[in-house]
Amino acid sequence: MRTYFLASILVISALLAHAQASNTISEATVRRVLTTLAADDMQGRAPGQPGGLKAAEFLANEFRRIGLQPLPG
């Protein structure tokens, strides 16, 4: 549960940072991200489990989509 909460905060923070750069963030975008992460097919999102790996891949794709770059190192 804590991992899901932290991941949600991270995604929302990234979306808000992107929104500040583009001056837009829609309710639909926030709803899409949260609905996806809360979906039953994420299987609880436990680390190392299929649902957790699926959630991590979704988050990585979202970060790429909004142009976030990995930190060096």
PDB file of N, H, CA, C and O in Angstrom:
ATOM      1  N   MET A   1       0.823  -1.189   0.000  1.00  0.00           N
ATOM      2  CA  MET A   1       0.000   0.000   0.000  1.00  0.00           C
ATOM      3  C   MET A   1       0.872   1.259   0.000  1.00  0.00           C
ATOM      4  O   MET A   1       0.589   2.221  -0.714  1.00  0.00           O
ATOM      5  N   ARG A   2       1.926   1.240   0.803  1.00  0.00           N
ATOM      6  H   ARG A   2       2.156   0.459   1.384  1.00  0.00           H
ATOM      7  CA  ARG A   2       2.805   2.400   0.872  1.00  0.00           C
ATOM      8  C   ARG A   2       3.481   2.641  -0.479  1.00  0.00           C
ATOM      9  O   ARG A   2       3.639   3.786  -0.903  1.00  0.00           O
ATOM     10  N   THR A   3       3.881   1.550  -1.157  1.00  0.00           N
ATOM     11  H   THR A   3       3.753   0.620  -0.812  1.00  0.00           H
ATOM     12  CA  THR A   3       4.520   1.672  -2.461  1.00  0.00           C
ATOM     13  C   THR A   3       3.566   2.307  -3.462  1.00  0.00           C
ATOM     14  O   THR A   3       3.963   3.181  -4.234  1.00  0.00           O
ATOM     15  N   TYR A   4       2.311   1.872  -3.451  1.00  0.00           N
ATOM     16  H   TYR A   4       1.989   1.163  -2.824  1.00  0.00           H
ATOM     17  CA  TYR A   4       1.310   2.438  -4.357  1.00  0.00           C
ATOM     18  C   TYR A   4       1.126   3.927  -4.078  1.00  0.00           C
ATOM     19  O   TYR A   4       1.057   4.734  -5.005  1.00  0.00           O
ATOM     20  N   PHE A   5       1.047   4.282  -2.809  1.00  0.00           N
ATOM     21  H   PHE A   5       1.103   3.626  -2.056  1.00  0.00           H
ATOM     22  CA  PHE A   5       0.863   5.679  -2.439  1.00  0.00           C
ATOM     23  C   PHE A   5       2.042   6.517  -2.919  1.00  0.00           C
ATOM     24  O   PHE A   5       1.851   7.586  -3.499  1.00  0.00           O
ATOM     25  N   LEU A   6       3.255   6.039  -2.680  1.00  0.00           N
ATOM     26  H   LEU A   6       3.411   5.171  -2.208  1.00  0.00           H
ATOM     27  CA  LEU A   6       4.442   6.780  -3.101  1.00  0.00           C
ATOM     28  C   LEU A   6       4.523   6.886  -4.621  1.00  0.00           C
ATOM     29  O   LEU A   6       4.881   7.936  -5.156  1.00  0.00           O
ATOM     30  N   ALA A   7       4.190   5.803  -5.312  1.00  0.00           N
ATOM     31  H   ALA A   7       3.899   4.951  -4.878  1.00  0.00           H
ATOM     32  CA  ALA A   7       4.200   5.831  -6.775  1.00  0.00           C
ATOM     33  C   ALA A   7       3.163   6.819  -7.296  1.00  0.00           C
ATOM     34  O   ALA A   7       3.422   7.551  -8.251  1.00  0.00           O
ATOM     35  N   SER A   8       2.000   6.839  -6.676  1.00  0.00           N
ATOM     36  H   SER A   8       1.789   6.245  -5.901  1.00  0.00           H
ATOM     37  CA  SER A   8       0.954   7.776  -7.096  1.00  0.00           C
ATOM     38  C   SER A   8       1.401   9.219  -6.897  1.00  0.00           C
ATOM     39  O   SER A   8       1.189  10.067  -7.764  1.00  0.00           O
ATOM     40  N   ILE A   9       2.018   9.491  -5.762  1.00  0.00           N
ATOM     41  H   ILE A   9       2.191   8.802  -5.058  1.00  0.00           H
ATOM     42  CA  ILE A   9       2.521  10.841  -5.493  1.00  0.00           C
ATOM     43  C   ILE A   9       3.577  11.220  -6.523  1.00  0.00           C
ATOM     44  O   ILE A   9       3.597  12.349  -7.013  1.00  0.00           O
ATOM     45  N   LEU A  10       4.451  10.280  -6.848  1.00  0.00           N
ATOM     46  H   LEU A  10       4.435   9.362  -6.451  1.00  0.00           H
ATOM     47  CA  LEU A  10       5.498  10.535  -7.832  1.00  0.00           C
ATOM     48  C   LEU A  10       4.901  10.839  -9.205  1.00  0.00           C
ATOM     49  O   LEU A  10       5.323  11.784  -9.872  1.00  0.00           O
ATOM     50  N   VAL A  11       3.930  10.047  -9.622  1.00  0.00           N
ATOM     51  H   VAL A  11       3.587   9.279  -9.080  1.00  0.00           H
ATOM     52  CA  VAL A  11       3.303  10.266 -10.930  1.00  0.00           C
ATOM     53  C   VAL A  11       2.570  11.599 -10.957  1.00  0.00           C
ATOM     54  O   VAL A  11       2.695  12.361 -11.915  1.00  0.00           O
ATOM     55  N   ILE A  12       1.815  11.877  -9.920  1.00  0.00           N
ATOM     56  H   ILE A  12       1.713  11.258  -9.142  1.00  0.00           H
ATOM     57  CA  ILE A  12       1.076  13.142  -9.885  1.00  0.00           C
ATOM     58  C   ILE A  12       2.046  14.319  -9.869  1.00  0.00           C
ATOM     59  O   ILE A  12       1.797  15.334 -10.521  1.00  0.00           O
ATOM     60  N   SER A  13       3.149  14.194  -9.133  1.00  0.00           N
ATOM     61  H   SER A  13       3.351  13.370  -8.605  1.00  0.00           H
ATOM     62  CA  SER A  13       4.156  15.259  -9.113  1.00  0.00           C
ATOM     63  C   SER A  13       4.755  15.472 -10.496  1.00  0.00           C
ATOM     64  O   SER A  13       4.937  16.607 -10.937  1.00  0.00           O
ATOM     65  N   ALA A  14       5.058  14.376 -11.174  1.00  0.00           N
ATOM     66  H   ALA A  14       4.911  13.454 -10.816  1.00  0.00           H
ATOM     67  CA  ALA A  14       5.614  14.482 -12.526  1.00  0.00           C
ATOM     68  C   ALA A  14       4.607  15.124 -13.471  1.00  0.00           C
ATOM     69  O   ALA A  14       4.967  15.966 -14.294  1.00  0.00           O
ATOM     70  N   LEU A  15       3.356  14.727 -13.353  1.00  0.00           N
ATOM     71  H   LEU A  15       3.063  14.043 -12.685  1.00  0.00           H
ATOM     72  CA  LEU A  15       2.324  15.314 -14.207  1.00  0.00           C
ATOM     73  C   LEU A  15       2.158  16.804 -13.924  1.00  0.00           C
ATOM     74  O   LEU A  15       1.980  17.601 -14.845  1.00  0.00           O
ATOM     75  N   LEU A  16       2.219  17.174 -12.650  1.00  0.00           N
ATOM     76  H   LEU A  16       2.364  16.526 -11.902  1.00  0.00           H
ATOM     77  CA  LEU A  16       2.099  18.590 -12.304  1.00  0.00           C
ATOM     78  C   LEU A  16       3.299  19.387 -12.802  1.00  0.00           C
ATOM     79  O   LEU A  16       3.147  20.519 -13.261  1.00  0.00           O
ATOM     80  N   ALA A  17       4.492  18.799 -12.713  1.00  0.00           N
ATOM     81  H   ALA A  17       4.616  17.880 -12.340  1.00  0.00           H
ATOM     82  CA  ALA A  17       5.684  19.477 -13.232  1.00  0.00           C
ATOM     83  C   ALA A  17       5.550  19.677 -14.737  1.00  0.00           C
ATOM     84  O   ALA A  17       5.888  20.737 -15.264  1.00  0.00           O
ATOM     85  N   HIS A  18       5.060  18.660 -15.415  1.00  0.00           N
ATOM     86  H   HIS A  18       4.786  17.799 -14.986  1.00  0.00           H
ATOM     87  CA  HIS A  18       4.835  18.770 -16.858  1.00  0.00           C
ATOM     88  C   HIS A  18       3.771  19.827 -17.141  1.00  0.00           C
ATOM     89  O   HIS A  18       3.891  20.600 -18.092  1.00  0.00           O
ATOM     90  N   ALA A  19       2.748  19.855 -16.326  1.00  0.00           N
ATOM     91  H   ALA A  19       2.650  19.227 -15.554  1.00  0.00           H
ATOM     92  CA  ALA A  19       1.668  20.819 -16.524  1.00  0.00           C
ATOM     93  C   ALA A  19       2.177  22.245 -16.354  1.00  0.00           C
ATOM     94  O   ALA A  19       1.751  23.146 -17.076  1.00  0.00           O
ATOM     95  N   GLN A  20       3.079  22.453 -15.410  1.00  0.00           N
ATOM     96  H   GLN A  20       3.425  21.721 -14.823  1.00  0.00           H
ATOM     97  CA  GLN A  20       3.622  23.792 -15.216  1.00  0.00           C
ATOM     98  C   GLN A  20       4.397  24.230 -16.448  1.00  0.00           C
ATOM     99  O   GLN A  20       4.351  25.397 -16.837  1.00  0.00           O
ATOM    100  N   ALA A  21       5.106  23.295 -17.056  1.00  0.00           N
ATOM    101  H   ALA A  21       5.144  22.347 -16.740  1.00  0.00           H
ATOM    102  CA  ALA A  21       5.873  23.626 -18.253  1.00  0.00           C
ATOM    103  C   ALA A  21       4.952  23.917 -19.429  1.00  0.00           C
ATOM    104  O   ALA A  21       5.239  24.796 -20.242  1.00  0.00           O
ATOM    105  N   SER A  22       3.856  23.189 -19.523  1.00  0.00           N
ATOM    106  H   SER A  22       3.623  22.475 -18.863  1.00  0.00           H
ATOM    107  CA  SER A  22       2.951  23.381 -20.655  1.00  0.00           C
ATOM    108  C   SER A  22       1.699  24.160 -20.267  1.00  0.00           C
ATOM    109  O   SER A  22       0.858  24.452 -21.118  1.00  0.00           O
ATOM    110  N   ASN A  23       1.573  24.496 -18.988  1.00  0.00           N
ATOM    111  H   ASN A  23       2.256  24.258 -18.297  1.00  0.00           H
ATOM    112  CA  ASN A  23       0.438  25.245 -18.454  1.00  0.00           C
ATOM    113  C   ASN A  23      -0.892  24.515 -18.565  1.00  0.00           C
ATOM    114  O   ASN A  23      -1.946  25.145 -18.480  1.00  0.00           O
ATOM    115  N   THR A  24      -0.865  23.202 -18.751  1.00  0.00           N
ATOM    116  H   THR A  24      -0.009  22.690 -18.820  1.00  0.00           H
ATOM    117  CA  THR A  24      -2.119  22.455 -18.799  1.00  0.00           C
ATOM    118  C   THR A  24      -1.955  21.092 -18.141  1.00  0.00           C
ATOM    119  O   THR A  24      -0.918  20.441 -18.271  1.00  0.00           O
ATOM    120  N   ILE A  25      -2.962  20.690 -17.456  1.00  0.00           N
ATOM    121  H   ILE A  25      -3.805  21.219 -17.350  1.00  0.00           H
ATOM    122  CA  ILE A  25      -3.114  19.316 -16.991  1.00  0.00           C
ATOM    123  C   ILE A  25      -4.614  19.103 -16.892  1.00  0.00           C
ATOM    124  O   ILE A  25      -5.344  19.922 -16.335  1.00  0.00           O
ATOM    125  N   SER A  26      -5.041  18.015 -17.431  1.00  0.00           N
ATOM    126  H   SER A  26      -4.448  17.349 -17.884  1.00  0.00           H
ATOM    127  CA  SER A  26      -6.483  17.806 -17.456  1.00  0.00           C
ATOM    128  C   SER A  26      -6.904  16.822 -16.376  1.00  0.00           C
ATOM    129  O   SER A  26      -6.131  15.969 -15.937  1.00  0.00           O
ATOM    130  N   GLU A  27      -8.126  16.968 -15.974  1.00  0.00           N
ATOM    131  H   GLU A  27      -8.754  17.661 -16.330  1.00  0.00           H
ATOM    132  CA  GLU A  27      -8.706  16.005 -15.039  1.00  0.00           C
ATOM    133  C   GLU A  27      -8.676  14.615 -15.662  1.00  0.00           C
ATOM    134  O   GLU A  27      -8.466  13.618 -14.971  1.00  0.00           O
ATOM    135  N   ALA A  28      -8.887  14.559 -16.964  1.00  0.00           N
ATOM    136  H   ALA A  28      -9.058  15.368 -17.526  1.00  0.00           H
ATOM    137  CA  ALA A  28      -8.894  13.269 -17.663  1.00  0.00           C
ATOM    138  C   ALA A  28      -7.538  12.570 -17.552  1.00  0.00           C
ATOM    139  O   ALA A  28      -7.482  11.349 -17.409  1.00  0.00           O
ATOM    140  N   THR A  29      -6.449  13.333 -17.618  1.00  0.00           N
ATOM    141  H   THR A  29      -6.495  14.325 -17.735  1.00  0.00           H
ATOM    142  CA  THR A  29      -5.117  12.739 -17.505  1.00  0.00           C
ATOM    143  C   THR A  29      -4.894  12.170 -16.114  1.00  0.00           C
ATOM    144  O   THR A  29      -4.426  11.041 -15.970  1.00  0.00           O
ATOM    145  N   VAL A  30      -5.223  12.938 -15.100  1.00  0.00           N
ATOM    146  H   VAL A  30      -5.603  13.855 -15.217  1.00  0.00           H
ATOM    147  CA  VAL A  30      -5.066  12.463 -13.722  1.00  0.00           C
ATOM    148  C   VAL A  30      -5.946  11.242 -13.492  1.00  0.00           C
ATOM    149  O   VAL A  30      -5.510  10.264 -12.884  1.00  0.00           O
ATOM    150  N   ARG A  31      -7.165  11.296 -13.970  1.00  0.00           N
ATOM    151  H   ARG A  31      -7.519  12.091 -14.463  1.00  0.00           H
ATOM    152  CA  ARG A  31      -8.093  10.174 -13.808  1.00  0.00           C
ATOM    153  C   ARG A  31      -7.564   8.923 -14.523  1.00  0.00           C
ATOM    154  O   ARG A  31      -7.655   7.818 -13.989  1.00  0.00           O
ATOM    155  N   ARG A  32      -7.014   9.098 -15.730  1.00  0.00           N
ATOM    156  H   ARG A  32      -6.941   9.995 -16.164  1.00  0.00           H
ATOM    157  CA  ARG A  32      -6.480   7.966 -16.499  1.00  0.00           C
ATOM    158  C   ARG A  32      -5.326   7.294 -15.757  1.00  0.00           C
ATOM    159  O   ARG A  32      -5.270   6.068 -15.666  1.00  0.00           O
ATOM    160  N   VAL A  33      -4.411   8.097 -15.232  1.00  0.00           N
ATOM    161  H   VAL A  33      -4.456   9.093 -15.306  1.00  0.00           H
ATOM    162  CA  VAL A  33      -3.253   7.539 -14.531  1.00  0.00           C
ATOM    163  C   VAL A  33      -3.689   6.816 -13.258  1.00  0.00           C
ATOM    164  O   VAL A  33      -3.274   5.682 -13.015  1.00  0.00           O
ATOM    165  N   LEU A  34      -4.512   7.458 -12.456  1.00  0.00           N
ATOM    166  H   LEU A  34      -4.848   8.378 -12.653  1.00  0.00           H
ATOM    167  CA  LEU A  34      -4.936   6.838 -11.202  1.00  0.00           C
ATOM    168  C   LEU A  34      -5.804   5.608 -11.442  1.00  0.00           C
ATOM    169  O   LEU A  34      -5.680   4.612 -10.728  1.00  0.00           O
ATOM    170  N   THR A  35      -6.678   5.669 -12.441  1.00  0.00           N
ATOM    171  H   THR A  35      -6.779   6.477 -13.020  1.00  0.00           H
ATOM    172  CA  THR A  35      -7.521   4.519 -12.754  1.00  0.00           C
ATOM    173  C   THR A  35      -6.672   3.341 -13.217  1.00  0.00           C
ATOM    174  O   THR A  35      -6.930   2.196 -12.846  1.00  0.00           O
ATOM    175  N   THR A  36      -5.666   3.626 -14.024  1.00  0.00           N
ATOM    176  H   THR A  36      -5.456   4.556 -14.326  1.00  0.00           H
ATOM    177  CA  THR A  36      -4.783   2.561 -14.500  1.00  0.00           C
ATOM    178  C   THR A  36      -4.038   1.917 -13.339  1.00  0.00           C
ATOM    179  O   THR A  36      -3.977   0.691 -13.244  1.00  0.00           O
ATOM    180  N   LEU A  37      -3.474   2.732 -12.458  1.00  0.00           N
ATOM    181  H   LEU A  37      -3.524   3.727 -12.535  1.00  0.00           H
ATOM    182  CA  LEU A  37      -2.710   2.179 -11.336  1.00  0.00           C
ATOM    183  C   LEU A  37      -3.591   1.437 -10.333  1.00  0.00           C
ATOM    184  O   LEU A  37      -3.129   0.511  -9.666  1.00  0.00           O
ATOM    185  N   ALA A  38      -4.850   1.836 -10.226  1.00  0.00           N
ATOM    186  H   ALA A  38      -5.226   2.587 -10.768  1.00  0.00           H
ATOM    187  CA  ALA A  38      -5.757   1.200  -9.270  1.00  0.00           C
ATOM    188  C   ALA A  38      -6.515   0.016  -9.863  1.00  0.00           C
ATOM    189  O   ALA A  38      -7.285  -0.637  -9.158  1.00  0.00           O
ATOM    190  N   ALA A  39      -6.311  -0.268 -11.137  1.00  0.00           N
ATOM    191  H   ALA A  39      -5.685   0.262 -11.710  1.00  0.00           H
ATOM    192  CA  ALA A  39      -7.056  -1.335 -11.808  1.00  0.00           C
ATOM    193  C   ALA A  39      -6.740  -2.708 -11.217  1.00  0.00           C
ATOM    194  O   ALA A  39      -5.631  -2.954 -10.741  1.00  0.00           O
ATOM    195  N   ASP A  40      -7.720  -3.585 -11.255  1.00  0.00           N
ATOM    196  H   ASP A  40      -8.621  -3.386 -11.641  1.00  0.00           H
ATOM    197  CA  ASP A  40      -7.556  -4.943 -10.737  1.00  0.00           C
ATOM    198  C   ASP A  40      -6.432  -5.699 -11.437  1.00  0.00           C
ATOM    199  O   ASP A  40      -5.762  -6.526 -10.817  1.00  0.00           O
ATOM    200  N   ASP A  41      -6.219  -5.424 -12.723  1.00  0.00           N
ATOM    201  H   ASP A  41      -6.763  -4.752 -13.227  1.00  0.00           H
ATOM    202  CA  ASP A  41      -5.183  -6.170 -13.438  1.00  0.00           C
ATOM    203  C   ASP A  41      -3.767  -5.781 -13.015  1.00  0.00           C
ATOM    204  O   ASP A  41      -2.801  -6.398 -13.466  1.00  0.00           O
ATOM    205  N   MET A  42      -3.630  -4.774 -12.162  1.00  0.00           N
ATOM    206  H   MET A  42      -4.414  -4.273 -11.796  1.00  0.00           H
ATOM    207  CA  MET A  42      -2.318  -4.460 -11.587  1.00  0.00           C
ATOM    208  C   MET A  42      -2.002  -5.414 -10.430  1.00  0.00           C
ATOM    209  O   MET A  42      -0.884  -5.402  -9.914  1.00  0.00           O
ATOM    210  N   GLN A  43      -2.943  -6.213 -10.028  1.00  0.00           N
ATOM    211  H   GLN A  43      -3.851  -6.223 -10.447  1.00  0.00           H
ATOM    212  CA  GLN A  43      -2.767  -7.299  -9.055  1.00  0.00           C
ATOM    213  C   GLN A  43      -2.106  -6.851  -7.755  1.00  0.00           C
ATOM    214  O   GLN A  43      -1.286  -7.577  -7.194  1.00  0.00           O
ATOM    215  N   GLY A  44      -2.450  -5.689  -7.286  1.00  0.00           N
ATOM    216  H   GLY A  44      -3.116  -5.099  -7.741  1.00  0.00           H
ATOM    217  CA  GLY A  44      -1.925  -5.217  -6.011  1.00  0.00           C
ATOM    218  C   GLY A  44      -0.611  -4.468  -6.098  1.00  0.00           C
ATOM    219  O   GLY A  44      -0.217  -3.815  -5.132  1.00  0.00           O
ATOM    220  N   ARG A  45       0.079  -4.543  -7.224  1.00  0.00           N
ATOM    221  H   ARG A  45      -0.241  -5.074  -8.009  1.00  0.00           H
ATOM    222  CA  ARG A  45       1.302  -3.791  -7.476  1.00  0.00           C
ATOM    223  C   ARG A  45       2.431  -4.100  -6.501  1.00  0.00           C
ATOM    224  O   ARG A  45       3.268  -3.232  -6.253  1.00  0.00           O
ATOM    225  N   ALA A  46       2.483  -5.293  -5.948  1.00  0.00           N
ATOM    226  H   ALA A  46       1.803  -5.998  -6.150  1.00  0.00           H
ATOM    227  CA  ALA A  46       3.557  -5.645  -5.010  1.00  0.00           C
ATOM    228  C   ALA A  46       4.898  -5.700  -5.749  1.00  0.00           C
ATOM    229  O   ALA A  46       4.961  -6.177  -6.882  1.00  0.00           O
ATOM    230  N   PRO A  47       5.965  -5.215  -5.114  1.00  0.00           N
ATOM    231  CA  PRO A  47       7.280  -5.256  -5.759  1.00  0.00           C
ATOM    232  C   PRO A  47       7.682  -6.684  -6.123  1.00  0.00           C
ATOM    233  O   PRO A  47       7.500  -7.608  -5.331  1.00  0.00           O
ATOM    234  N   GLY A  48       8.226  -6.854  -7.318  1.00  0.00           N
ATOM    235  H   GLY A  48       8.374  -6.103  -7.961  1.00  0.00           H
ATOM    236  CA  GLY A  48       8.681  -8.158  -7.769  1.00  0.00           C
ATOM    237  C   GLY A  48       7.580  -9.071  -8.273  1.00  0.00           C
ATOM    238  O   GLY A  48       7.866 -10.166  -8.758  1.00  0.00           O
ATOM    239  N   GLN A  49       6.350  -8.656  -8.170  1.00  0.00           N
ATOM    240  H   GLN A  49       6.118  -7.767  -7.776  1.00  0.00           H
ATOM    241  CA  GLN A  49       5.215  -9.440  -8.644  1.00  0.00           C
ATOM    242  C   GLN A  49       4.781  -8.908 -10.010  1.00  0.00           C
ATOM    243  O   GLN A  49       5.121  -7.780 -10.365  1.00  0.00           O
ATOM    244  N   PRO A  50       4.033  -9.706 -10.781  1.00  0.00           N
ATOM    245  CA  PRO A  50       3.623  -9.255 -12.115  1.00  0.00           C
ATOM    246  C   PRO A  50       2.908  -7.902 -12.107  1.00  0.00           C
ATOM    247  O   PRO A  50       3.148  -7.077 -12.989  1.00  0.00           O
ATOM    248  N   GLY A  51       2.044  -7.664 -11.137  1.00  0.00           N
ATOM    249  H   GLY A  51       1.849  -8.334 -10.421  1.00  0.00           H
ATOM    250  CA  GLY A  51       1.333  -6.385 -11.074  1.00  0.00           C
ATOM    251  C   GLY A  51       2.265  -5.218 -10.793  1.00  0.00           C
ATOM    252  O   GLY A  51       2.103  -4.135 -11.354  1.00  0.00           O
ATOM    253  N   GLY A  52       3.242  -5.442  -9.923  1.00  0.00           N
ATOM    254  H   GLY A  52       3.374  -6.322  -9.467  1.00  0.00           H
ATOM    255  CA  GLY A  52       4.217  -4.397  -9.618  1.00  0.00           C
ATOM    256  C   GLY A  52       5.086  -4.071 -10.817  1.00  0.00           C
ATOM    257  O   GLY A  52       5.404  -2.909 -11.070  1.00  0.00           O
ATOM    258  N   LEU A  53       5.468  -5.099 -11.548  1.00  0.00           N
ATOM    259  H   LEU A  53       5.210  -6.043 -11.343  1.00  0.00           H
ATOM    260  CA  LEU A  53       6.271  -4.890 -12.751  1.00  0.00           C
ATOM    261  C   LEU A  53       5.460  -4.163 -13.824  1.00  0.00           C
ATOM    262  O   LEU A  53       5.981  -3.300 -14.531  1.00  0.00           O
ATOM    263  N   LYS A  54       4.191  -4.518 -13.933  1.00  0.00           N
ATOM    264  H   LYS A  54       3.768  -5.218 -13.359  1.00  0.00           H
ATOM    265  CA  LYS A  54       3.311  -3.858 -14.900  1.00  0.00           C
ATOM    266  C   LYS A  54       3.130  -2.384 -14.534  1.00  0.00           C
ATOM    267  O   LYS A  54       3.155  -1.518 -15.408  1.00  0.00           O
ATOM    268  N   ALA A  55       2.949  -2.103 -13.245  1.00  0.00           N
ATOM    269  H   ALA A  55       2.928  -2.807 -12.535  1.00  0.00           H
ATOM    270  CA  ALA A  55       2.803  -0.719 -12.790  1.00  0.00           C
ATOM    271  C   ALA A  55       4.084   0.069 -13.041  1.00  0.00           C
ATOM    272  O   ALA A  55       4.029   1.226 -13.458  1.00  0.00           O
ATOM    273  N   ALA A  56       5.234  -0.549 -12.790  1.00  0.00           N
ATOM    274  H   ALA A  56       5.278  -1.488 -12.451  1.00  0.00           H
ATOM    275  CA  ALA A  56       6.514   0.126 -13.023  1.00  0.00           C
ATOM    276  C   ALA A  56       6.686   0.456 -14.501  1.00  0.00           C
ATOM    277  O   ALA A  56       7.158   1.540 -14.843  1.00  0.00           O
ATOM    278  N   GLU A  57       6.308  -0.461 -15.371  1.00  0.00           N
ATOM    279  H   GLU A  57       5.924  -1.341 -15.094  1.00  0.00           H
ATOM    280  CA  GLU A  57       6.413  -0.216 -16.811  1.00  0.00           C
ATOM    281  C   GLU A  57       5.465   0.907 -17.236  1.00  0.00           C
ATOM    282  O   GLU A  57       5.825   1.751 -18.056  1.00  0.00           O
ATOM    283  N   PHE A  58       4.264   0.914 -16.681  1.00  0.00           N
ATOM    284  H   PHE A  58       3.971   0.228 -16.015  1.00  0.00           H
ATOM    285  CA  PHE A  58       3.314   1.985 -16.979  1.00  0.00           C
ATOM    286  C   PHE A  58       3.894   3.338 -16.568  1.00  0.00           C
ATOM    287  O   PHE A  58       3.831   4.304 -17.329  1.00  0.00           O
ATOM    288  N   LEU A  59       4.459   3.401 -15.361  1.00  0.00           N
ATOM    289  H   LEU A  59       4.511   2.617 -14.743  1.00  0.00           H
ATOM    290  CA  LEU A  59       5.034   4.656 -14.875  1.00  0.00           C
ATOM    291  C   LEU A  59       6.214   5.091 -15.742  1.00  0.00           C
ATOM    292  O   LEU A  59       6.347   6.271 -16.067  1.00  0.00           O
ATOM    293  N   ALA A  60       7.068   4.143 -16.116  1.00  0.00           N
ATOM    294  H   ALA A  60       6.960   3.184 -15.852  1.00  0.00           H
ATOM    295  CA  ALA A  60       8.205   4.471 -16.977  1.00  0.00           C
ATOM    296  C   ALA A  60       7.719   5.034 -18.315  1.00  0.00           C
ATOM    297  O   ALA A  60       8.286   6.000 -18.828  1.00  0.00           O
ATOM    298  N   ASN A  61       6.681   4.434 -18.872  1.00  0.00           N
ATOM    299  H   ASN A  61       6.221   3.650 -18.455  1.00  0.00           H
ATOM    300  CA  ASN A  61       6.124   4.935 -20.137  1.00  0.00           C
ATOM    301  C   ASN A  61       5.530   6.328 -19.974  1.00  0.00           C
ATOM    302  O   ASN A  61       5.673   7.172 -20.858  1.00  0.00           O
ATOM    303  N   GLU A  62       4.867   6.572 -18.855  1.00  0.00           N
ATOM    304  H   GLU A  62       4.751   5.886 -18.136  1.00  0.00           H
ATOM    305  CA  GLU A  62       4.304   7.900 -18.601  1.00  0.00           C
ATOM    306  C   GLU A  62       5.420   8.936 -18.490  1.00  0.00           C
ATOM    307  O   GLU A  62       5.304  10.037 -19.030  1.00  0.00           O
ATOM    308  N   PHE A  63       6.487   8.589 -17.799  1.00  0.00           N
ATOM    309  H   PHE A  63       6.581   7.695 -17.361  1.00  0.00           H
ATOM    310  CA  PHE A  63       7.608   9.515 -17.652  1.00  0.00           C
ATOM    311  C   PHE A  63       8.226   9.827 -19.011  1.00  0.00           C
ATOM    312  O   PHE A  63       8.542  10.980 -19.302  1.00  0.00           O
ATOM    313  N   ARG A  64       8.401   8.790 -19.850  1.00  0.00           N
ATOM    314  H   ARG A  64       8.145   7.853 -19.613  1.00  0.00           H
ATOM    315  CA  ARG A  64       8.940   9.016 -21.198  1.00  0.00           C
ATOM    316  C   ARG A  64       7.992   9.889 -22.014  1.00  0.00           C
ATOM    317  O   ARG A  64       8.424  10.777 -22.750  1.00  0.00           O
ATOM    318  N   ARG A  65       6.700   9.626 -21.873  1.00  0.00           N
ATOM    319  H   ARG A  65       6.350   8.905 -21.276  1.00  0.00           H
ATOM    320  CA  ARG A  65       5.699  10.363 -22.644  1.00  0.00           C
ATOM    321  C   ARG A  65       5.757  11.860 -22.350  1.00  0.00           C
ATOM    322  O   ARG A  65       5.581  12.675 -23.256  1.00  0.00           O
ATOM    323  N   ILE A  66       6.002  12.225 -21.100  1.00  0.00           N
ATOM    324  H   ILE A  66       6.145  11.563 -20.365  1.00  0.00           H
ATOM    325  CA  ILE A  66       6.037  13.651 -20.760  1.00  0.00           C
ATOM    326  C   ILE A  66       7.447  14.231 -20.836  1.00  0.00           C
ATOM    327  O   ILE A  66       7.667  15.397 -20.509  1.00  0.00           O
ATOM    328  N   GLY A  67       8.399  13.405 -21.270  1.00  0.00           N
ATOM    329  H   GLY A  67       8.220  12.457 -21.536  1.00  0.00           H
ATOM    330  CA  GLY A  67       9.737  13.917 -21.531  1.00  0.00           C
ATOM    331  C   GLY A  67      10.694  13.936 -20.357  1.00  0.00           C
ATOM    332  O   GLY A  67      11.728  14.601 -20.427  1.00  0.00           O
ATOM    333  N   LEU A  68      10.384  13.228 -19.278  1.00  0.00           N
ATOM    334  H   LEU A  68       9.544  12.688 -19.222  1.00  0.00           H
ATOM    335  CA  LEU A  68      11.320  13.170 -18.158  1.00  0.00           C
ATOM    336  C   LEU A  68      12.541  12.356 -18.555  1.00  0.00           C
ATOM    337  O   LEU A  68      12.428  11.343 -19.247  1.00  0.00           O
ATOM    338  N   GLN A  69      13.691  12.800 -18.119  1.00  0.00           N
ATOM    339  H   GLN A  69      13.783  13.622 -17.557  1.00  0.00           H
ATOM    340  CA  GLN A  69      14.947  12.115 -18.402  1.00  0.00           C
ATOM    341  C   GLN A  69      15.503  11.531 -17.108  1.00  0.00           C
ATOM    342  O   GLN A  69      15.344  12.128 -16.043  1.00  0.00           O
ATOM    343  N   PRO A  70      16.156  10.366 -17.189  1.00  0.00           N
ATOM    344  CA  PRO A  70      16.773   9.801 -15.982  1.00  0.00           C
ATOM    345  C   PRO A  70      17.893  10.712 -15.482  1.00  0.00           C
ATOM    346  O   PRO A  70      18.535  11.420 -16.259  1.00  0.00           O
ATOM    347  N   LEU A  71      18.110  10.679 -14.182  1.00  0.00           N
ATOM    348  H   LEU A  71      17.588  10.104 -13.551  1.00  0.00           H
ATOM    349  CA  LEU A  71      19.225  11.427 -13.614  1.00  0.00           C
ATOM    350  C   LEU A  71      20.532  10.767 -14.022  1.00  0.00           C
ATOM    351  O   LEU A  71      20.582   9.546 -14.166  1.00  0.00           O
ATOM    352  N   PRO A  72      21.584  11.543 -14.209  1.00  0.00           N
ATOM    353  CA  PRO A  72      22.872  10.937 -14.559  1.00  0.00           C
ATOM    354  C   PRO A  72      23.397  10.072 -13.418  1.00  0.00           C
ATOM    355  O   PRO A  72      23.168  10.354 -12.242  1.00  0.00           O
ATOM    356  N   GLY A  73      24.103   9.018 -13.796  1.00  0.00           N
ATOM    357  H   GLY A  73      24.288   8.789 -14.751  1.00  0.00           H
ATOM    358  CA  GLY A  73      24.724   8.157 -12.791  1.00  0.00           C
ATOM    359  C   GLY A  73      23.962   6.959 -12.603  1.00  0.00           C
ATOM    360  O   GLY A  73      24.336   6.111 -11.791  1.00  0.00           O
TER     361      GLY A  73
END
